[in-house]
């Protein structure tokens, strides 16, 4: 992390563009004072670890990691090796963002998301042992026999992607940090309550814990352009949102169903068209630099920092700079 005081600054870079473009954005984020850059992981985009290797070459100080990968598409021992490789090529800058993954995306691959809480916990428990240079035999939600890594021992911070109460509490008890899948203060306040319960059971040797809002953000010079760019990610958030989350924001159930049904049909245009202004307000920090700064300030009442997440904005380079400026306005 940098010596700058204030909230932790993270950014999510989505490899829907070639790795060299993402590496350039990572370098820009570093110049703009971000502390950590996550490469998101979706089977239909470029590989996050290949992308992270380019990001490592293009940067010097910013921390780097997948954000987030799931331990279903890839065996957890392999994930540990991949993250350790990022740590090696970046001279010790890796972080491990891990979560249960999107159920519908995994279903597209014929993968069942079985026992997600245990799977995520076991994944980073085993990874920590492997990174410490141990030989591991494990029999739980996955199996490994006499597994070890041919890399130098290292310590890598673990951040768990979480939204539900059990994953939030587990992360607070066992991980180094949490990436809360939320943008709105109402959701972040509720999440902070779950995290507080987990911290009560955190062992003394657990060390410091960081709670970060992994927030969908869209920032631009014009409010309308920023909000329009927010439609695609908001549609996917609404399509996968649990009923209590929709109720928390008084989202019209019929409108939410229309979004989800269109996504299931693969009609993205219709899905994005069904996104309402209330959905954007609930699930994205969208607007001008001034508007986003105000929303960041409200969010930071409940978390230690913000990961500026997809879509960033209609112009990615401009959005990175504007997001940094917005965070400057709320630094303390």
NORKA-V112325 format. One record per residue. N is the residue number from 1. D_FIRST is the distance of its C-alpha to the first C-alpha in Angstrom with 1 decimal. Layout:
n:N d_first:D_FIRST
n:N d_first:D_FIRST
//
This chain:
n:1 d_first:0.0
n:2 d_first:3.8
n:3 d_first:6.7
n:4 d_first:8.4
n:5 d_first:10.1
n:6 d_first:11.3
n:7 d_first:10.8
n:8 d_first:8.1
n:9 d_first:9.2
n:10 d_first:10.3
n:11 d_first:13.4
n:12 d_first:16.2
n:13 d_first:18.1
n:14 d_first:21.6
n:15 d_first:23.5
n:16 d_first:26.7
n:17 d_first:26.5
n:18 d_first:26.7
n:19 d_first:23.6
n:20 d_first:23.7
n:21 d_first:23.5
n:22 d_first:20.5
n:23 d_first:18.8
n:24 d_first:19.7
n:25 d_first:18.2
n:26 d_first:14.8
n:27 d_first:15.1
n:28 d_first:16.1
n:29 d_first:13.2
n:30 d_first:10.8
n:31 d_first:13.3
n:32 d_first:13.3
n:33 d_first:9.7
n:34 d_first:8.6
n:35 d_first:5.3
n:36 d_first:7.6
n:37 d_first:11.3
n:38 d_first:14.1
n:39 d_first:17.5
n:40 d_first:20.1
n:41 d_first:23.1
n:42 d_first:26.7
n:43 d_first:29.6
n:44 d_first:31.0
n:45 d_first:28.1
n:46 d_first:26.8
n:47 d_first:25.3
n:48 d_first:21.6
n:49 d_first:21.2
n:50 d_first:23.2
n:51 d_first:21.1
n:52 d_first:17.8
n:53 d_first:19.4
n:54 d_first:20.0
n:55 d_first:16.5
n:56 d_first:15.3
n:57 d_first:18.0
n:58 d_first:17.2
n:59 d_first:13.5
n:60 d_first:11.7
n:61 d_first:7.9
n:62 d_first:7.2
n:63 d_first:7.4
n:64 d_first:11.0
n:65 d_first:13.7
n:66 d_first:17.0
n:67 d_first:17.1
n:68 d_first:19.4
n:69 d_first:22.0
n:70 d_first:24.9
n:71 d_first:26.7
n:72 d_first:30.1
n:73 d_first:30.2
n:74 d_first:28.7
n:75 d_first:29.5
n:76 d_first:26.7
n:77 d_first:27.1
n:78 d_first:26.8
n:79 d_first:23.6
n:80 d_first:22.2
n:81 d_first:23.3
n:82 d_first:21.9
n:83 d_first:18.3
n:84 d_first:18.7
n:85 d_first:20.0
n:86 d_first:16.9
n:87 d_first:14.9
n:88 d_first:17.5
n:89 d_first:17.8
n:90 d_first:14.1
n:91 d_first:13.9
n:92 d_first:12.0
n:93 d_first:9.5
n:94 d_first:11.6
n:95 d_first:11.6
n:96 d_first:15.1
n:97 d_first:16.2
n:98 d_first:19.8
n:99 d_first:22.6
n:100 d_first:26.3
n:101 d_first:26.8
n:102 d_first:29.3
n:103 d_first:32.7
n:104 d_first:34.7
n:105 d_first:32.8
n:106 d_first:33.3
n:107 d_first:36.9
n:108 d_first:37.3
n:109 d_first:36.7
n:110 d_first:39.0
n:111 d_first:36.2
n:112 d_first:36.7
n:113 d_first:33.6
n:114 d_first:35.0
n:115 d_first:33.5
n:116 d_first:30.1
n:117 d_first:28.6
n:118 d_first:29.8
n:119 d_first:28.9
n:120 d_first:25.2
n:121 d_first:25.1
n:122 d_first:27.1
n:123 d_first:25.0
n:124 d_first:21.7
n:125 d_first:23.8
n:126 d_first:25.5
n:127 d_first:22.4
n:128 d_first:20.8
n:129 d_first:24.2
n:130 d_first:24.4
n:131 d_first:21.0
n:132 d_first:22.2
n:133 d_first:25.2
n:134 d_first:27.7
n:135 d_first:30.7
n:136 d_first:30.9
n:137 d_first:33.9
n:138 d_first:33.3
n:139 d_first:35.8
n:140 d_first:34.6
n:141 d_first:33.8
n:142 d_first:33.5
n:143 d_first:34.8
n:144 d_first:33.7
n:145 d_first:35.9
n:146 d_first:34.9
n:147 d_first:31.7
n:148 d_first:29.2
n:149 d_first:26.8
n:150 d_first:27.6
n:151 d_first:24.1
n:152 d_first:22.4
n:153 d_first:21.1
n:154 d_first:17.4
n:155 d_first:15.2
n:156 d_first:13.5
n:157 d_first:12.1
n:158 d_first:14.8
n:159 d_first:14.8
n:160 d_first:18.4
n:161 d_first:19.8
n:162 d_first:22.3
n:163 d_first:24.9
n:164 d_first:27.8
n:165 d_first:28.3
n:166 d_first:28.5
n:167 d_first:25.4
n:168 d_first:23.4
n:169 d_first:24.9
n:170 d_first:24.4
n:171 d_first:20.7
n:172 d_first:20.3
n:173 d_first:22.5
n:174 d_first:21.2
n:175 d_first:17.8
n:176 d_first:14.2
n:177 d_first:14.0
n:178 d_first:16.3
n:179 d_first:16.5
n:180 d_first:19.5
n:181 d_first:21.8
n:182 d_first:22.9
n:183 d_first:22.7
n:184 d_first:25.3
n:185 d_first:24.9
n:186 d_first:27.9
n:187 d_first:26.4
n:188 d_first:23.1
n:189 d_first:25.1
n:190 d_first:27.2
n:191 d_first:24.2
n:192 d_first:22.7
n:193 d_first:26.1
n:194 d_first:26.0
n:195 d_first:22.6
n:196 d_first:23.9
n:197 d_first:26.8
n:198 d_first:24.7
n:199 d_first:22.6
n:200 d_first:26.0
n:201 d_first:26.7
n:202 d_first:23.3
n:203 d_first:24.0
n:204 d_first:22.8
n:205 d_first:21.2
n:206 d_first:19.1
n:207 d_first:16.1
n:208 d_first:13.8
n:209 d_first:14.1
n:210 d_first:12.3
n:211 d_first:14.8
n:212 d_first:14.0
n:213 d_first:16.9
n:214 d_first:17.4
n:215 d_first:19.7
n:216 d_first:22.2
n:217 d_first:21.9
n:218 d_first:24.4
n:219 d_first:24.2
n:220 d_first:26.8
n:221 d_first:29.0
n:222 d_first:31.7
n:223 d_first:31.5
n:224 d_first:34.1
n:225 d_first:32.3
n:226 d_first:29.1
n:227 d_first:31.0
n:228 d_first:33.1
n:229 d_first:30.1
n:230 d_first:29.0
n:231 d_first:32.2
n:232 d_first:31.4
n:233 d_first:28.3
n:234 d_first:29.9
n:235 d_first:33.1
n:236 d_first:31.3
n:237 d_first:29.6
n:238 d_first:33.0
n:239 d_first:34.7
n:240 d_first:32.7
n:241 d_first:32.3
n:242 d_first:34.0
n:243 d_first:36.9
n:244 d_first:35.3
n:245 d_first:32.4
n:246 d_first:35.1
n:247 d_first:37.1
n:248 d_first:34.3
n:249 d_first:34.3
n:250 d_first:38.0
n:251 d_first:37.7
n:252 d_first:41.2
n:253 d_first:41.9
n:254 d_first:44.3
n:255 d_first:41.8
n:256 d_first:39.1
n:257 d_first:41.7
n:258 d_first:42.6
n:259 d_first:39.1
n:260 d_first:38.8
n:261 d_first:42.3
n:262 d_first:41.6
n:263 d_first:38.5
n:264 d_first:40.6
n:265 d_first:43.2
n:266 d_first:40.7
n:267 d_first:41.7
n:268 d_first:38.4
n:269 d_first:40.1
n:270 d_first:41.9
n:271 d_first:38.8
n:272 d_first:36.8
n:273 d_first:39.9
n:274 d_first:40.2
n:275 d_first:36.8
n:276 d_first:37.6
n:277 d_first:35.9
n:278 d_first:35.4
n:279 d_first:33.5
n:280 d_first:31.1
n:281 d_first:30.6
n:282 d_first:29.9
n:283 d_first:27.7
n:284 d_first:25.8
n:285 d_first:24.2
n:286 d_first:26.4
n:287 d_first:27.7
n:288 d_first:27.2
n:289 d_first:24.0
n:290 d_first:25.6
n:291 d_first:26.5
n:292 d_first:23.1
n:293 d_first:21.5
n:294 d_first:24.0
n:295 d_first:23.3
n:296 d_first:19.6
n:297 d_first:20.5
n:298 d_first:22.9
n:299 d_first:20.6
n:300 d_first:17.9
n:301 d_first:20.7
n:302 d_first:20.3
n:303 d_first:16.7
n:304 d_first:13.1
n:305 d_first:12.1
n:306 d_first:13.7
n:307 d_first:13.8
n:308 d_first:16.2
n:309 d_first:18.7
n:310 d_first:22.0
n:311 d_first:24.0
n:312 d_first:21.6
n:313 d_first:24.9
n:314 d_first:28.1
n:315 d_first:26.5
n:316 d_first:23.1
n:317 d_first:22.0
n:318 d_first:23.3
n:319 d_first:21.6
n:320 d_first:18.1
n:321 d_first:18.8
n:322 d_first:20.5
n:323 d_first:17.9
n:324 d_first:15.3
n:325 d_first:18.2
n:326 d_first:19.0
n:327 d_first:15.6
n:328 d_first:16.0
n:329 d_first:19.2
n:330 d_first:17.9
n:331 d_first:15.0
n:332 d_first:16.1
//
